[in-house]
Amino acid sequence: MVNNLVIIGPAWPFRGSLAAFDEKIATTFIEKGIPASIETFSLQYPSFLFPGKTQFRIEAKPTNIDIHISINSINPFNWIKVGLQLRKAKPSLIIVRYWLPFLAPCLGTICRIIRTNQTTKIIAIVDNMIPHEKRIGDTIFTQYFAASVDGFLTMSEKVKKDVQLFSSKPNILSPHPIFDYFGSTISKEEARNQLRIPKDQKLILFFGFIRKYKGLDLLLNAMASDKMVSKNIHLMIVGEFYEDAKPYHELIQTLGIQDRVQIIEAFIPDNEVKKYVCSADFIIQPYRNATQSGVTPLAYHFEKPMLVTNVGGLADTVPNNKVGVVVEPNAEAIATGIESLYDKGEAYYIPFIKEEKKKYTWEEMVNNFLLLHQQIQ
């Protein structure tokens, strides 16, 4: 039985979907009557390892969650201190987030110390077991982390299989829930008025930070196809570049699509996300490789049909020709898929989205954590 729990991972004052996720899952446990707190980072990444403009958000600290800013990812003495504190506290359950091998020494050491109390069970929620961008030492670091926990919760079949390469411990699949903290849907007309976008423009959206594995270059090449040109489809790219932006700007010029592509190079605050998503006809995820995506539950929340490529776990939560379309990760297939979305029309997909989104609740994920905790007693 879980009497109380601690989540180890990003939270306020850090920004981004991981922090938002950890705060939401903590809140859901609390609403279920199980006390939950978060141990987050005083230093998450050294500045030279973070490619964005800032790691922090400007919003006030949540008042409904006990968040401790305690973990320094590069200070072993701090790891020991935090581990000893949590070992002494003896929470029934620790949920530790794992998404990057760089953090394995820190998180693995803390978890090893906690487990010596012979009381606390530790479950890792894994975003990526094998990173999108590989570096020397990744495998050794991940092995070190995997040995420090009692079980794993994963959000896609791809990650579940990746975990099995490192551990035979209990492993349960629970799809990424739908974020609901971005506010209510607004009409496309209202969203476009706010962004000064013509109401009759055919508009697709690429949303989120930009790295090579996300395949933005494939989408840009698709934008130059006859299918896209003839339909006069426009693309809005919203997010920070986590790599050099110059090649993308050069590709846009080379393809001659600059009149149909708009780039908003910025991290979008939570309260402004709705106007970008609601302004689009369709959400496009042209990834080269993937595990799962935080953009998919965002599209579900605002009931936007989407295109995803058939890589990693993306297609698992996007039934083809119902919630959207699933295509191969190349420019021609992406262009054909976008054409198919417009041929059917946005309204065709909405009933399927409304039904499918019922599967992805935070309560279901909390129940899966509790089920896994029982399995590792």
HELIX and SHEET records of a PDB file:
HELIX    1   1 SER A   17  GLU A   31  1                                  15    
HELIX    2   2 SER A   47  LEU A   49  5                                   3    
HELIX    3   3 PRO A   76  ALA A   89  1                                  14    
HELIX    4   4 PRO A  101  LEU A  103  5                                   3    
HELIX    5   5 ALA A  104  ARG A  115  1                                  12    
HELIX    6   6 ASP A  138  ALA A  146  1                                   9    
HELIX    7   7 GLU A  157  GLN A  164  1                                   8    
HELIX    8   8 LYS A  188  LEU A  195  1                                   8    
HELIX    9   9 LYS A  212  LYS A  214  5                                   3    
HELIX   10  10 LEU A  216  MET A  223  1                                   8    
HELIX   11  11 ASP A  226  LYS A  231  1                                   6    
HELIX   12  12 LYS A  246  LEU A  255  1                                  10    
HELIX   13  13 GLN A  258  ARG A  260  5                                   3    
HELIX   14  14 ASP A  270  GLU A  272  5                                   3    
HELIX   15  15 VAL A  273  SER A  279  1                                   7    
HELIX   16  16 VAL A  295  HIS A  301  1                                   7    
HELIX   17  17 LEU A  314  THR A  317  5                                   4    
HELIX   18  18 ALA A  331  LYS A  344  1                                  14    
HELIX   19  19 GLU A  346  GLU A  356  1                                  11    
HELIX   20  20 LYS A  357  LYS A  359  5                                   3    
HELIX   21  21 TRP A  362  GLN A  375  1                                  14    
SHEET    1   A 7 ASP A  66  ASN A  72  0                                        
SHEET    2   A 7 ALA A  36  LEU A  43  1                                        
SHEET    3   A 7 LEU A   5  ILE A   8  1                                        
SHEET    4   A 7 LEU A  93  TYR A  98  1                                        
SHEET    5   A 7 LYS A 121  VAL A 126  1                                        
SHEET    6   A 7 GLY A 151  THR A 154  1                                        
SHEET    7   A 7 ASN A 171  LEU A 173  1                                        
SHEET    1   B 6 VAL A 261  ILE A 264  0                                        
SHEET    2   B 6 ILE A 233  VAL A 238  1                                        
SHEET    3   B 6 LYS A 202  PHE A 207  1                                        
SHEET    4   B 6 PHE A 282  GLN A 285  1                                        
SHEET    5   B 6 MET A 306  THR A 309  1                                        
SHEET    6   B 6 GLY A 324  VAL A 327  1                                        
END                                                                             
